[in-house]
Amino acid sequence: MQPTNLSQPAADPSKRRLGRGLEALGLPDPNAWSVVTDQLAVSQAQIRSLAAELQHAHHIICNALNLMTLEQKLRWGERNATDGVDGEGITRAHEREAALNMALRQLETVLTSGDA
């Protein structure tokens, strides 16, 4: 594949926007484009992997809660409070779910954004 000439933006709107950003940074080297896009692809893959891991962790915690007695849940909550990681509930399920949903919305926005 031929390197993209930064003075002639690529057809993809996100690549055009990134190309303009590279030019603004004074990066005239055509190879800079492929380095940045490779890094961006790795970053997106890492974000997807992290989001999937957070979803799995949330599911595992919910499974554990469903198996615990009320006494075990209360002891867990006390331990979380002692460790300074307590929240709205015993396991911060609402906070964790809200943070995960926000992260997934942000990821989706980044991955689907067009030329602004």
Order of alpha helices (4+ residues) and beta strands (2+ residues): alpha-alpha-alpha-alpha
